[in-house]
Each structure stands twice: as C-alpha cells, then as structure tokens.
C-alpha cells in the first residue's frame, strides 16, 4: 500500500502579522452575510492545542447581548465570534427598526478527543 496523500483545498493561510479584523473579513464576514439572508453558516476552528484557535475565536459572551449591545465598540484584538455577533446584532436592530423580527440560534461546542462540551 502506497503513502497516504491528502489534498485539502483552502483559500488563504494567515500569518502572525494578520490582524483579527483581516482574519474576520477574509474568512467569516461572507458567512455572516450569507446567514443574514436566511441561510445556515458554520465556522469550524480546528488545530492542535496551542495553535491559536481560542485567540482567533476571541469569544467573550458576557459582552454581547441585545441588552448590552453597542455597535460602536469592537476591540482590535477581538476575534471573529464577537465581530460576527456585532454584525448580526446590528442587523437584528435594523430589522427591529423596520418592524420585522428575527430568530437567532447559536451553538458553541468544543470537541477534544471523545469529549464534547457545550460552551454556552
């Protein structure tokens, strides 16, 4: 049996000089726009321990709710989850101002080996 060869298509490789904002707009922003059109979206952070997944996600759930939402505050070091929340909550505020409604369902899980943890 020959060597295993895997081809994994990807669009971009980020380096340590890329900003969180750049990572968001290059990789997640189009999925958020897709989501706003009523489609499902999925972002998967995968990699070995210590490779930067938590930093890139940059999730601080207590800072992002409809009650505490301020569309003008987004830190430069915040990852793609807070940025996606900001964009989506801004969109929901727009819908509400037009007398429309929106339902938002979010799931955050962590999978490590055979352990699955609900992060919310």
N, C-alpha and C positions, 0 to 999 in steps of 0.2 A: 504494500500500500504506500502511495507517494505522500509527500508532505501536504499538510492541510494549508490551503490558501484561501484567505477570506478577503473579499472586496467589500469595503464599507464606504458607500458614497457619502460625501459631506461637502458642504459649500464653503466652509471657512474654518480656519484654525486661529484662535485668539492667543495672543501673547500677553505677557505681564504688563505691557505698556498700553493695552487697550483699556479704555475707561468703562465703567459699569454702564454708562449711557450708550456707548458704542456697542457693547455686547447686546444690550437690550434692543436697540434699533436694528442691528444686523440679524438677530436671531428670534426675537419674541414679538416684536411690535406687529408684524404682519399676522401672526396668530391671534393677537388681541383684536385686530380689525376684523378678522375672519369671525371671531367669536361675537363681535358686536352685530354681525349680520345674521346671527341666529344659528351659527354652526358650532360644532364641538371643536375644542382645541386641547392639545396635550403638549406639555413640556416635560421632558424627562432629563433629569440630571444624573449622569452615570459616570462612574470612575472609581479609582481606588481611593482608599482613605487618605486624606491629606492633599488631595489634588485640587481643591478649591471649589467644590460643589456648594458648600454652605455659604461661602463668601459670595459666589456668583448669584445664588438664590437670594441672599440678603433679606430674609424674612423676619419681620418684627410685627406679628399680628395685632398686638395691642395698640399700635399706632394707626391702624387702618380699619375704620368702621364708618358707616354713614353718619353717625353722630359726631365723630371727631374729625371728619374729613375736611382738609384744607387743600384745595387743588394747587395752591401756590407753593407748597412746601414739599420738596423732594430733594434729599441729600445726594451729593455727588457719589458717595460711596454705597448708596443703597442698590441692592441687586434687582433682578428682574421681577421678582414677586411684588415688592412694593410699587414698582413702576407700573406693572400690569394692573394692580389694584387701583392706583391713582387714575390711570387712563379709563378703566372700566367704571369706577365710581363717578368720574366726571361725565361719562356717557350716561349713566343712570340719572344723574342730576339733570342733564339736558332732557332726557325723556320725561322725567317728572315735571319739568317746567313746561312741557308741551301737553301735560295731562295724560301721558302714557305711563305704562307700568313695565317693570322688568323683573324677571326671576333670575337669581344668580345662585348656582350650585357649584361649590368648590370642594375638592377633596385633596388633602395633602397626606401622603403616606411615605414612610421610609421602609425600604426593604433591605435587610442586611442578612446575608446567608439565608436561613429559613425563617427569620423573624420579620414580621410585618407590624409596623406601629402606625397608628393614626396620629398625625401631628397636630390635629385641631382639637 
